[in-house]
């Protein structure tokens, strides 16, 4: 943990700062561990079969977490979701979720982001290829799937195909070999074709973001949604993501946030239309 923070500091000092101020980098260096942050927001947890049932002080509904993925990963996503100072947080600046938004949560994993905005939006379309996470999502959103939440067990990319996905931990990723679980890949354009106006797209899909964006080109051009896109994974080039999105919609404004230990890449790219 300490070495990671030192690497981030060195990259911040010698490379791009991505809107990270001196005060912010100081807070990052001395911030508590994810577990300490997460426990501020978790009310209680208990195991129910293959899942851990988690309740939060600020949320009405509970979350089901796959027990074999371990609590450290749960603490990580809690810190990223609830800590307003976390660079990985999907809502930032002009990418906050609004009351009438139809939100597409691409790479929802356990669904904590979707759960956190459940009472603050019109509808959520959850996209997740990991079958274990989909089982957890179905339990978490059981009371809402007919009215407000739709869950799609697919991967997203720039083509329609069968792909293999590794499900070893929370960082489920598409693999080129046949060692993973087979899942259908779709383009977002095809998946969202009859879903009406889309107001918000959040995507965290382990380096497949640019291909997902390519497969969502028509949706993006038509609806110009707010977007929160992770851009720090090994296969991501944040400038490529920015160039592609602004090539589709020149009016988009992009704000990069965070600095990582991975070659000093930014963590998030937030897109919005300034006057929308």
C-alpha positions in Angstrom: 0.0 0.0 0.0 2.8 2.5 1.0 4.8 1.7 -2.2 1.7 2.3 -4.3 1.2 5.7 -2.7 4.8 6.7 -3.3 4.6 5.7 -6.9 1.4 7.8 -7.3 3.2 10.8 -5.7 6.2 10.4 -8.0 4.0 10.3 -11.1 2.1 13.3 -9.9 5.4 15.2 -9.4 6.9 14.2 -12.8 4.0 13.6 -15.2 0.5 15.0 -15.8 -1.5 16.0 -12.7 -5.0 15.4 -14.2 -6.7 18.1 -12.1 -5.3 16.7 -8.9 -4.3 19.5 -6.6 -1.5 19.5 -4.0 -4.1 19.2 -1.2 -5.7 16.2 -2.9 -2.4 14.4 -3.4 -1.7 15.0 0.3 -5.0 13.6 1.3 -4.4 10.5 -0.9 -1.0 9.9 0.6 -2.4 9.9 4.2 -5.9 8.5 3.6 -7.0 5.6 5.7 -7.1 2.1 4.3 -10.2 1.1 2.3 -11.5 -1.1 5.2 -11.5 1.8 7.6 -13.4 4.0 5.1 -15.9 1.3 4.2 -16.8 0.6 7.8 -18.0 4.1 8.2 -20.8 3.3 5.7 -21.5 -0.4 6.4 -24.2 -0.9 9.0 -23.9 -4.7 9.4 -23.2 -7.8 7.4 -24.1 -11.5 7.7 -23.5 -14.6 5.5 -26.5 -16.2 3.7 -25.4 -19.3 1.9 -22.9 -18.3 -0.8 -23.5 -14.6 -0.3 -22.8 -11.9 2.3 -25.8 -9.7 3.0 -24.6 -6.1 3.6 -26.7 -3.2 4.8 -25.5 0.4 4.8 -26.3 3.4 7.0 -27.3 5.6 4.0 -29.2 3.1 1.8 -32.7 1.6 2.2 -31.8 -1.6 0.4 -29.3 -4.4 1.1 -26.5 -5.6 -1.1 -25.6 -9.3 -1.7 -21.9 -9.9 -2.2 -20.3 -13.2 -3.3 -18.7 -14.7 -0.2 -15.8 -16.3 -2.1 -14.6 -12.9 -3.4 -13.5 -11.8 0.0 -14.3 -8.8 2.2 -11.2 -6.8 1.1 -12.7 -6.4 -2.4 -16.0 -5.3 -0.8 -14.3 -2.7 1.3 -12.6 -1.4 -1.9 -15.8 -0.9 -3.8 -17.5 0.7 -0.8 -14.7 3.2 -0.4 -14.9 4.0 -4.2 -18.6 4.4 -4.1 -19.2 6.4 -0.9 -16.0 8.4 -0.3 -16.6 11.7 -2.2 -12.8 12.2 -2.3 -12.0 8.9 -4.0 -10.7 9.4 -7.5 -12.4 6.2 -8.6 -15.9 7.5 -7.7 -18.1 7.4 -10.8 -20.2 10.5 -9.9 -18.1 13.7 -10.1 -18.4 17.3 -11.3 -21.1 17.2 -14.0 -21.6 13.4 -14.1 -23.9 13.2 -11.1 -27.0 11.1 -11.5 -30.2 13.2 -11.8 -33.8 12.3 -10.9 -35.1 11.6 -14.4 -32.0 9.8 -15.7 -32.0 6.4 -17.4 -28.7 5.0 -16.3 -26.6 2.2 -18.0 -24.3 0.5 -15.6 -21.7 -1.3 -17.8 -19.6 -3.7 -15.8 -21.8 -3.4 -12.7 -20.0 -6.2 -10.8 -21.8 -6.5 -7.4 -24.0 -3.5 -8.3 -23.2 -1.1 -5.4 -23.1 1.9 -7.8 -26.5 1.0 -9.1 -27.8 0.4 -5.6 -26.5 3.8 -4.4 -28.4 5.6 -7.1 -31.6 3.5 -7.0 -33.7 6.2 -5.4 -32.2 9.0 -7.4 -32.9 8.0 -11.0 -35.7 6.9 -13.3 -34.4 3.5 -14.5 -31.2 1.4 -14.3 -30.0 -0.9 -17.1 -27.4 -3.2 -15.5 -24.9 -4.9 -17.8 -22.6 -7.6 -16.2 -21.0 -10.7 -17.9 -19.9 -12.5 -14.6 -22.6 -15.1 -13.8 -21.8 -15.1 -10.1 -22.2 -11.4 -9.9 -25.5 -11.7 -11.9 -26.8 -14.1 -9.2 -25.9 -11.5 -6.6 -27.5 -8.7 -8.6 -30.7 -10.7 -8.9 -30.9 -11.1 -5.2 -30.0 -7.4 -4.5 -32.5 -6.0 -7.0 -35.2 -8.7 -6.6 -37.9 -6.2 -5.6 -37.1 -3.8 -8.4 -36.4 -5.8 -11.5 -39.9 -5.4 -13.0 -40.3 -1.7 -12.3 -37.0 0.1 -12.2 -34.0 -2.3 -12.9 -33.2 -4.5 -15.8 -30.2 -6.9 -15.6 -28.4 -8.2 -18.8 -25.9 -11.0 -18.4 -23.8 -10.0 -21.4 -20.4 -8.6 -22.2 -20.1 -5.4 -24.2 -17.8 -4.6 -27.1 -17.6 -3.5 -30.7 -18.9 -6.8 -32.2 -21.6 -9.5 -31.6 -19.9 -12.7 -30.7 -19.4 -15.5 -28.1 -16.5 -14.7 -25.8 -14.8 -16.3 -22.8 -14.6 -14.5 -19.5 -12.5 -15.2 -16.5 -14.5 -15.0 -13.2 -11.6 -15.6 -10.7 -12.3 -12.3 -8.7 -14.0 -9.0 -9.0 -11.9 -8.0 -12.0 -13.7 -10.2 -14.4 -12.1 -9.9 -17.9 -12.5 -11.2 -21.4 -9.8 -13.7 -22.3 -8.5 -14.7 -25.7 -8.3 -18.4 -24.7 -11.0 -20.8 -23.8 -10.3 -21.1 -20.1 -13.2 -18.9 -19.0 -17.0 -19.1 -19.0 -18.7 -18.5 -22.3 -20.9 -15.4 -22.5 -22.6 -13.4 -25.3 -21.0 -10.2 -26.3 -23.2 -7.4 -27.7 -22.8 -3.9 -28.7 -24.5 -1.3 -26.6 -26.2 0.1 -29.7 -27.9 -3.3 -30.2 -28.7 -3.8 -26.5 -30.2 -0.3 -26.1 -31.9 -0.1 -29.5 -35.4 -0.1 -28.1 -34.7 1.2 -24.6 -35.5 4.9 -25.3 -33.4 7.9 -24.3 -30.2 7.1 -22.4 -29.0 9.8 -20.0 -26.0 8.3 -18.3 -23.4 5.6 -19.1 -21.0 4.3 -16.5 -18.4 1.8 -17.6 -15.7 -0.1 -15.7 -14.8 -3.1 -17.8 -11.1 -3.9 -17.3 -9.6 -2.4 -20.4 -12.5 -3.1 -22.8 -13.8 0.5 -22.5 -12.7 1.7 -26.0 -14.3 -1.3 -27.7 -17.5 -0.7 -25.7 -17.6 2.9 -26.7 -17.1 1.9 -30.4 -20.1 -0.4 -30.0 -22.1 2.4 -28.5 -21.3 5.1 -31.1 -24.9 5.6 -32.3 -26.3 5.7 -28.8 -23.7 8.3 -27.8 -24.3 10.5 -30.9 -28.1 10.3 -30.5 -28.5 10.9 -26.8 -25.2 12.6 -25.7 -25.4 11.0 -22.2 -23.2 11.9 -19.3 -20.5 9.3 -19.1 -18.1 8.1 -16.4 -15.5 5.8 -18.0 -12.5 4.2 -16.3 -9.3 4.7 -18.2 -6.5 3.2 -16.1 -6.5 -0.4 -17.1 -3.6 -1.9 -18.9 -5.3 -1.9 -22.3 -6.7 1.6 -22.0 -5.2 4.8 -23.6 -7.1 7.7 -22.0 -6.2 10.0 -24.9 -7.7 7.5 -27.4 -10.9 7.4 -25.3 -11.1 11.2 -25.3 -10.4 11.5 -29.0 -13.0 8.8 -29.9 -15.8 10.3 -27.8 -15.2 13.9 -28.8 -14.9 12.7 -32.4 -18.5 11.4 -32.1 -19.8 14.5 -30.2 -17.4 17.5 -30.4 -19.5 19.4 -27.7 -18.4 16.9 -25.0 -16.3 18.3 -22.2 -13.9 15.8 -20.5 -12.5 16.0 -17.0 -9.8 13.5 -16.1 -9.5 12.5 -12.4 -6.9 10.8 -10.3 -3.4 9.5 -10.8 -2.5 5.8 -10.6 0.6 3.7 -10.0 0.1 2.3 -13.5 2.5 4.6 -15.5 0.7 7.6 -13.9 -2.5 7.1 -15.9 -5.7 8.9 -14.8 -8.4 6.8 -13.2 -11.6 8.3 -14.6 -12.7 10.2 -17.7 -15.9 12.2 -17.0 -17.8 13.4 -20.1 -20.7 15.9 -20.2 -22.3 18.4 -22.4 -21.7 21.8 -20.8 -25.1 23.3 -21.4 -27.2 20.1 -21.4 
